């Protein structure tokens, strides 16, 4: 979580620097659209799909003390990733003009220069998919060995590479400097993890291992997950496709609003989920389902207690937050409105995104990638349909239509969360539902009081600089929420306070 917090800070700095240089311009829209291809390749082949299939299989071999088999599996997967991603990236480079015009961004056809820019940027950034793919495997190996800090720092290297691209390369290369920064960052993403990997003392085998049972198990698990992620990526592609037809800046507005929403989600849910997956996998491998139920319920309570106040805070403070972070240079007051409007609707889905992050890891640990994939496909199909409907509805109401894309995502994710929780409850014969419900109710009461105080605060200092509203509001909101959960007797909050006090006493006594 500490590493993710640092990543968020560096990522925020990157966003500020990038938007200061390019704002919500057509160049920025072209960059975001072009980079979607590399991100899709990484995610499909070696990102979340690989982790969900590789970690449970690799962990099972480690639990059985089959270290040689584990490293043969890792070697085979690494070789397959290198082969598949390289060939796919080359094919995408050849087909780049067709991908941009007919699939990804048909709205750019009205401006041939912007369309050509997107094609050139895509081709330049495609090698990053190969580097990210190998990095995804290394992260899976390290997490299986209960090593989390360095892998969690890897995204910071990516952010620093993009910052380097803007500050050092962009003055002479323009938006292509940012694209070169993506390549520099993707290399740093891999390199920072190699020392920890080498210290494990594993052995490399120059094999593809297509006949190895463990490799086939990864293949069996990854296929449905790939299908599910394909639908998630399809949703992103549809969003870009629809946004390119709305107005200039809509692609950038949706992208950076989603990124802002993901910051607390990464800090709250992904940190817990990544740390929990190896534990879930080991508990399932040893048939300790009662322990897994307890671990999962504890994770869900923690996520709810943190994501609910984050949701309300984002909704109330969204406008001054975006203004404080981004409004300078090429990022104008209109740009602030574009991002803040989308952030309003994305924030409603923060709880759903956070809980889904935990729930899908529990299914993966049970060697079931099919169930969350089927639910995810249904949710993303609904997302696409709602996106089309809400864009039309928002337009008819005179609202900025790109907000409809964000609302569709939030509603679909909330429904996905409900179905996953229901199904897992049946698998584990309960999820300690009463305690989770009580944690939710207490969090809701505390958040209601926090919201009243925040609204009063924003009305009182409405004419003050945005940093006063954001910094003061965040401190006030966190303080009020913390006091309320303690008053309401939330066990997790009291345990945290007790643990912090014990650490302080230990420091003072020493």
Long-range contacts (C-beta under 8 A, 24 or more apart in sequence): 1-267, 1-271, 1-272, 2-149, 3-148, 3-149, 3-152, 3-153, 3-156, 3-271, 4-152, 4-266, 4-267, 4-270, 4-271, 5-267, 6-153, 6-156, 7-152, 7-153, 7-155, 7-156, 7-159, 7-266, 8-263, 8-266, 8-267, 10-156, 10-159, 10-160, 10-163, 11-155, 11-156, 11-159, 11-259, 11-263, 12-263, 12-325, 13-159, 13-163, 14-159, 14-160, 14-162, 14-163, 14-166, 15-256, 15-259, 15-325, 15-326, 16-325, 16-326, 16-328, 17-163, 17-166, 17-167, 18-162, 18-166, 18-178, 19-252, 19-256, 19-326, 19-329, 19-330, 19-331, 19-335, 20-326, 20-328, 20-329, 20-330, 20-331, 21-166, 21-170, 21-178, 21-329, 21-330, 22-175, 22-178, 22-330, 23-249, 23-252, 23-329, 23-330, 23-331, 23-332, 23-335, 24-248, 24-249, 24-252, 24-253, 24-330, 24-331, 24-332, 24-334, 24-335, 24-338, 24-339, 25-248, 25-249, 25-252, 25-330, 26-111, 26-114, 26-248, 27-114, 27-117, 27-174, 27-175, 28-175, 28-251, 28-252, 29-114, 29-244, 29-248, 29-249, 29-250, 29-251, 29-252, 30-105, 30-108, 30-114, 30-117, 30-118, 30-121, 30-175, 31-118, 31-121, 31-175, 31-178, 31-179, 32-240, 32-251, 32-252, 32-255, 33-100, 33-104, 33-105, 33-108, 33-118, 33-240, 33-244, 33-251, 34-100, 34-117, 34-118, 34-119, 34-121, 34-122, 34-125, 34-179, 35-121, 35-122, 35-125, 35-179, 35-182, 36-104, 36-236, 36-237, 36-240, 37-92, 37-96, 37-99, 37-104, 37-122, 37-125, 37-126, 38-89, 38-122, 38-125, 38-126, 38-128, 38-129, 38-132, 38-182, 39-129, 39-233, 40-233, 40-236, 40-237, 41-85, 41-88, 41-89, 41-92, 41-126, 41-129, 41-133, 42-85, 42-128, 42-129, 42-132, 42-133, 42-136, 43-229, 43-232, 43-233, 44-226, 44-229, 44-230, 44-233, 45-81, 45-84, 45-85, 45-88, 45-129, 45-133, 45-226, 46-81, 46-85, 46-132, 46-133, 46-134, 46-135, 46-136, 46-137, 47-132, 47-133, 47-136, 47-229, 48-225, 48-229, 49-222, 49-225, 49-226, 49-229, 50-77, 50-81, 50-133, 50-136, 50-137, 50-140, 50-218, 50-222, 51-136, 51-139, 51-140, 51-143, 51-277, 51-364, 52-221, 52-222, 52-225, 52-360, 52-361, 52-364, 52-369, 53-217, 53-218, 53-219, 53-220, 53-221, 53-222, 53-225, 53-364, 53-369, 54-137, 54-140, 54-218, 54-222, 55-140, 55-143, 55-144, 55-277, 55-278, 55-281, 55-364, 56-221, 56-277, 56-281, 56-284, 56-285, 56-364, 56-365, 56-367, 57-214, 57-217, 57-218, 57-221, 58-140, 58-141, 58-144, 59-144, 59-278, 59-281, 59-282, 59-285, 60-281, 60-285, 61-214, 62-144, 62-145, 63-282, 63-285, 63-286, 67-202, 68-203, 69-214, 70-202, 70-214, 71-202, 71-203, 71-204, 71-205, 72-205, 72-207, 72-209, 72-212, 72-214, 73-209, 73-212, 73-214, 73-215, 73-218, 74-137, 74-141, 74-202, 75-203, 75-204, 75-205, 75-206, 75-207, 75-209, 76-205, 76-207, 76-208, 76-209, 76-210, 76-212, 76-215, 77-137, 77-209, 77-215, 77-218, 78-134, 78-137, 78-204, 79-206, 79-207, 79-208, 79-209, 80-208, 80-215, 81-133, 81-134, 81-136, 81-137, 82-130, 82-133, 82-134, 83-208, 85-129, 85-130, 85-133, 86-130, 88-129, 89-126, 89-127, 89-129, 89-130, 92-122, 92-126, 93-122, 93-123, 93-126, 96-122, 96-123, 103-237, 103-241, 104-237, 104-240, 104-241, 105-240, 105-241, 105-244, 106-241, 106-244, 106-245, 107-241, 107-243, 107-244, 107-245, 108-244, 117-175, 120-176, 121-175, 121-176, 121-179, 124-176, 124-179, 124-180, 124-183, 125-179, 125-182, 125-183, 127-183, 127-186, 128-182, 128-183, 128-185, 128-186, 131-183, 131-186, 131-187, 131-189, 131-190, 132-186, 132-189, 132-190, 134-190, 135-186, 135-189, 135-190, 135-193, 138-190, 138-193, 138-194, 138-197, 139-193, 141-197, 141-200, 141-202, 142-193, 142-196, 142-197, 142-200, 143-274, 143-277, 143-278, 144-278, 145-200, 146-278, 147-196, 148-274, 148-275, 150-192, 150-193, 150-195, 150-196, 151-193, 151-196, 152-271, 152-274, 153-192, 154-188, 154-189, 154-190, 154-192, 154-193, 155-189, 157-185, 157-188, 157-189, 157-191, 157-192, 158-182, 158-185, 158-186, 158-188, 158-189, 159-185, 160-185, 160-188, 161-185, 161-186, 161-187, 161-188, 161-189, 221-364, 221-367, 221-369, 222-369, 224-369, 224-370, 224-373, 224-374, 225-364, 225-369, 225-372, 225-373, 227-373, 227-377, 228-369, 228-372, 228-373, 228-374, 228-376, 228-377, 231-376, 231-377, 231-380, 231-381, 232-376, 232-380, 234-380, 234-384, 235-380, 235-383, 235-384, 235-387, 235-409, 238-384, 238-387, 239-387, 239-405, 239-409, 242-387, 242-388, 242-391, 242-405, 243-402, 243-405, 246-391, 246-401, 246-402, 249-334, 249-335, 249-338, 250-338, 250-401, 250-402, 252-335, 252-338, 252-339, 253-335, 253-338, 253-339, 253-341, 253-342, 253-402, 254-342, 254-402, 254-405, 254-406, 256-326, 256-339, 257-339, 257-340, 257-341, 257-342, 257-343, 257-346, 257-406, 258-342, 258-346, 258-406, 258-409, 260-314, 260-321, 260-322, 260-339, 260-343, 260-346, 261-314, 261-343, 261-346, 261-347, 261-349, 261-350, 261-353, 262-353, 264-306, 264-307, 264-310, 264-314, 264-350, 265-307, 265-350, 265-353, 265-354, 265-357, 268-303, 268-306, 268-307, 268-310, 268-354, 269-303, 269-307, 269-353, 269-354, 269-355, 269-357, 269-358, 270-357, 272-299, 272-302, 272-303, 272-357, 272-358, 273-299, 273-357, 273-358, 273-361, 274-361, 276-358, 276-361, 277-361, 277-364, 277-365, 280-361, 280-362, 280-364, 280-365, 280-366, 281-364, 281-365, 283-365, 284-365, 284-366, 284-367, 289-428, 292-362, 292-365, 292-428, 293-428, 293-429, 293-430, 293-431, 293-432, 294-432, 296-358, 296-362, 296-424, 296-428, 296-431, 297-431, 297-432, 297-435, 297-436, 299-358, 300-355, 300-358, 300-421, 300-431, 300-436, 301-435, 301-436, 301-439, 301-492, 302-492, 303-354, 303-355, 303-357, 303-358, 304-351, 304-354, 304-355, 304-436, 304-439, 304-440, 304-443, 305-439, 305-443, 305-485, 305-490, 305-492, 305-493, 306-354, 307-350, 307-351, 307-354, 307-355, 308-351, 308-440, 308-443, 308-444, 308-447, 309-443, 309-446, 309-447, 309-450, 309-477, 309-478, 309-481, 310-350, 311-347, 311-348, 311-350, 311-351, 312-447, 312-450, 312-451, 312-454, 312-477, 313-450, 313-454, 313-473, 313-474, 313-477, 314-343, 314-347, 314-350, 315-344, 315-347, 315-348, 316-451, 316-454, 316-455, 316-458, 316-473, 316-477, 317-454, 317-458, 317-469, 317-470, 317-473, 317-474, 318-343, 318-344, 318-347, 320-458, 320-466, 320-469, 320-470, 320-473, 321-466, 321-470, 323-466, 324-466, 324-467, 324-469, 324-470, 327-466, 337-400, 338-400, 338-402, 341-399, 341-400, 341-402, 341-403, 342-402, 342-403, 342-405, 342-406, 343-406, 344-403, 344-406, 345-403, 345-404, 345-406, 345-407, 345-409, 345-410, 346-406, 346-409, 346-410, 347-410, 348-407, 348-410, 348-411, 348-414, 349-406, 349-409, 349-410, 349-411, 349-413, 349-414, 351-414, 351-417, 352-410, 352-413, 352-414, 352-416, 352-417, 353-413, 355-417, 355-420, 355-421, 356-413, 356-416, 356-417, 356-420, 359-417, 359-420, 359-421, 359-424, 360-420, 362-424, 363-420, 363-424, 366-427, 371-423, 372-420, 375-416, 375-419, 375-420, 375-423, 376-416, 378-416, 378-419, 379-412, 379-413, 379-415, 379-416, 379-419, 380-412, 382-411, 382-412, 382-415, 383-408, 383-409, 383-411, 383-412, 383-413, 384-408, 386-411, 386-412, 439-490, 439-492, 442-485, 442-488, 442-489, 442-490, 443-485, 443-490, 445-484, 445-488, 446-480, 446-481, 446-484, 446-485, 446-488, 446-490, 447-481, 449-480, 449-481, 449-484, 450-477, 450-480, 450-481, 450-484, 453-477, 453-480
